[in-house]
Structure formats: C-alpha cells, structure tokens
Amino acid sequence: MALTKEKTAATVAAFGASAKDTGNTKVQVALLTERIKQLTEHCKTFKKDKSASRGLIKLVGQRRNLLKYLERTELDTYRALIKELGLRK
C-alpha cells in the first residue's frame, strides 16, 4: 500500500525545490495526498479492513495539521497547493 519509489520521486520533484527536498511542507502534503488516495480506494474495496480505515483517518489528520501550518505561515503557497492538488473545492 505504500507509494513506490518512482511515484515518491516524481512527487518530490514536482513539489520540492530539489530532488532531496522531502522535508518541505508542500512535498509532505502532496505525498500524504497520494497515500490517502490509495488508502481510500483500498477501503472502498475492503470495507471491513478497520486497521486501514484507522490509518486513513490518521493520515487525513496529519495532512490537515500540515495544511493548517502552511495556511498560517505562507497563505499564498497554501492557496496554490490547494488548487494544484484539487483539495477543498
């Protein structure tokens, strides 16, 4: 269920300043969004997998906290990231 190395590298390259910029808040939110999409599909297929559902809820909470931080510190970056990832329509 984890992201592949290629998918992770592509996401880091798209949202980070460099290929090794994995600590950037934008990169972390983008990676969490990809994992959330995968887990959502898994939970739709396997409805009784409660541990996956709990993991999904934890990831959503992590992403929410990072987005709150980004909104508080860099509002323009936050708005651009939300639009780019297609969150909060």
Residue frames relative to the residue before (quaternion, step in Angstrom):
aa qw qx qy qz dx dy dz
M 1.0000 0.0000 0.0000 0.0000 0.00 0.00 0.00
A 0.5569 0.6059 -0.4003 0.4031 3.57 1.19 -0.29
L 0.5937 -0.5635 0.4334 0.3771 3.52 -1.26 0.37
T 0.4806 -0.6454 0.5000 0.3201 3.57 -1.11 0.62
K 0.6517 -0.5198 0.3775 0.4034 3.55 -1.25 0.40
E 0.6490 0.5287 -0.3184 0.4449 3.56 1.00 -0.82
K 0.6593 0.5053 -0.2993 0.4695 3.57 0.95 -0.91
T 0.6499 0.5138 -0.3096 0.4667 3.56 0.99 -0.87
A 0.6674 0.5030 -0.3015 0.4590 3.57 0.90 -0.93
A 0.6481 0.5141 -0.3211 0.4611 3.58 1.01 -0.78
T 0.6570 0.5040 -0.3085 0.4682 3.59 0.98 -0.80
V 0.6464 0.5093 -0.3171 0.4714 3.58 0.97 -0.85
A 0.6601 0.5033 -0.3098 0.4637 3.59 0.97 -0.84
A 0.6742 0.5069 -0.2994 0.4459 3.59 1.01 -0.77
F 0.8085 0.3037 -0.1354 0.4856 3.61 0.90 -0.88
G 0.6850 0.4876 -0.2921 0.4557 3.60 1.17 -0.39
A 0.6063 -0.5542 0.4272 0.3777 3.52 -1.32 0.23
S 0.7849 0.0431 -0.0210 0.6177 3.58 1.17 -0.61
A 0.7055 -0.4699 0.3225 0.4212 3.56 -1.30 0.06
K 0.7370 0.3898 -0.2220 0.5055 3.60 1.17 -0.51
D 0.4764 0.6884 -0.4186 0.3520 3.58 1.27 0.25
T 0.1333 0.8402 -0.5123 0.1177 3.57 0.61 1.13
G 0.6279 0.5627 -0.3394 0.4169 3.60 1.18 -0.28
N 0.4669 0.6855 -0.4365 0.3487 3.55 1.26 -0.25
T 0.5518 -0.6415 0.4229 0.3243 3.57 -0.94 0.89
K 0.6289 0.5389 -0.3355 0.4488 3.58 1.00 -0.81
V 0.6572 0.5048 -0.3048 0.4695 3.59 0.96 -0.87
Q 0.6543 0.5162 -0.3184 0.4517 3.58 0.92 -0.88
V 0.6569 0.4964 -0.3151 0.4719 3.59 0.94 -0.85
A 0.6568 0.5110 -0.3190 0.4536 3.61 0.94 -0.84
L 0.6589 0.4960 -0.3103 0.4728 3.61 0.97 -0.81
L 0.6436 0.5075 -0.3238 0.4726 3.58 0.97 -0.79
T 0.6293 0.5356 -0.3360 0.4520 3.58 1.01 -0.77
E 0.6467 0.5094 -0.3231 0.4668 3.61 0.96 -0.79
R 0.6673 0.4884 -0.3035 0.4733 3.59 0.94 -0.85
I 0.6269 0.5333 -0.3333 0.4600 3.58 1.04 -0.75
K 0.6344 0.5248 -0.3344 0.4586 3.60 0.97 -0.79
Q 0.6588 0.5056 -0.3093 0.4634 3.59 0.94 -0.89
L 0.6942 0.4778 -0.2817 0.4587 3.57 0.85 -0.96
T 0.5993 0.5585 -0.3619 0.4449 3.58 1.08 -0.63
E 0.6576 0.4936 -0.3030 0.4817 3.57 0.95 -0.87
H 0.6375 0.5270 -0.3239 0.4592 3.59 0.99 -0.82
C 0.6926 0.4803 -0.2820 0.4583 3.58 0.91 -0.92
K 0.5970 0.5409 -0.3685 0.4640 3.60 1.15 -0.47
T 0.6800 0.4818 -0.2803 0.4764 3.57 1.05 -0.79
F 0.7952 0.2026 -0.0751 0.5665 3.57 0.86 -1.03
K 0.1785 -0.8536 0.4836 0.0754 3.54 0.26 1.30
K 0.7157 0.4571 -0.2598 0.4598 3.61 1.08 -0.60
D 0.4885 0.6492 -0.4375 0.3854 3.59 1.26 0.11
K 0.1481 -0.8481 0.5058 0.0546 3.55 0.21 1.31
S 0.6275 0.5347 -0.3588 0.4377 3.62 1.02 -0.62
A 0.6367 0.5025 -0.3288 0.4837 3.58 1.06 -0.66
S 0.6310 0.5301 -0.3317 0.4591 3.58 1.04 -0.73
R 0.6508 0.5039 -0.3097 0.4761 3.56 1.00 -0.82
G 0.6376 0.5235 -0.3190 0.4665 3.57 1.01 -0.80
L 0.6268 0.5373 -0.3236 0.4623 3.55 1.05 -0.78
I 0.6572 0.5059 -0.3067 0.4669 3.57 0.94 -0.88
K 0.6411 0.5197 -0.3212 0.4646 3.59 1.01 -0.78
L 0.6580 0.5071 -0.3110 0.4617 3.60 0.96 -0.85
V 0.6341 0.5211 -0.3299 0.4665 3.57 1.00 -0.79
G 0.6473 0.5171 -0.3115 0.4653 3.59 1.01 -0.78
Q 0.6299 0.5269 -0.3237 0.4699 3.56 1.02 -0.81
R 0.6712 0.4968 -0.2943 0.4647 3.55 0.89 -0.96
R 0.6309 0.5407 -0.3295 0.4484 3.57 1.01 -0.82
N 0.6655 0.4994 -0.3049 0.4634 3.58 0.94 -0.87
L 0.6540 0.4995 -0.3180 0.4708 3.59 0.96 -0.79
L 0.6538 0.5032 -0.3154 0.4689 3.58 1.01 -0.76
K 0.6113 0.5346 -0.3501 0.4669 3.60 1.06 -0.68
Y 0.6431 0.5201 -0.3106 0.4685 3.56 0.98 -0.88
L 0.6752 0.4946 -0.2928 0.4623 3.56 0.89 -0.96
E 0.6393 0.5226 -0.3221 0.4631 3.58 1.01 -0.77
R 0.6750 0.5027 -0.2845 0.4591 3.55 1.01 -0.83
T 0.7678 0.3863 -0.1995 0.4706 3.60 0.95 -0.83
E 0.8116 0.0499 0.0175 0.5819 3.62 0.87 -0.93
L 0.2089 -0.8422 0.4868 0.1005 3.55 0.18 1.29
D 0.6565 0.5139 -0.3202 0.4498 3.60 0.94 -0.82
T 0.6448 0.5099 -0.3101 0.4776 3.58 1.00 -0.84
Y 0.6198 0.5527 -0.3223 0.4543 3.56 1.04 -0.85
R 0.6898 0.4821 -0.2852 0.4588 3.58 0.82 -0.98
A 0.6512 0.5095 -0.3151 0.4658 3.58 0.99 -0.81
L 0.6627 0.5109 -0.3031 0.4560 3.59 0.97 -0.85
I 0.6273 0.5340 -0.3283 0.4622 3.58 0.98 -0.83
K 0.6763 0.4914 -0.2894 0.4663 3.55 0.93 -0.92
E 0.6772 0.5146 -0.2860 0.4414 3.57 0.96 -0.91
L 0.7237 0.4162 -0.2350 0.4978 3.59 1.02 -0.80
G 0.4223 -0.7285 0.4496 0.2980 3.58 1.22 -0.29
L 0.4022 0.6984 -0.4833 0.3419 3.57 1.08 0.74
R 0.8564 0.1596 -0.1131 0.4778 3.56 -1.28 0.46
K 0.0622 -0.8598 0.5067 -0.0101 3.51 0.38 1.27
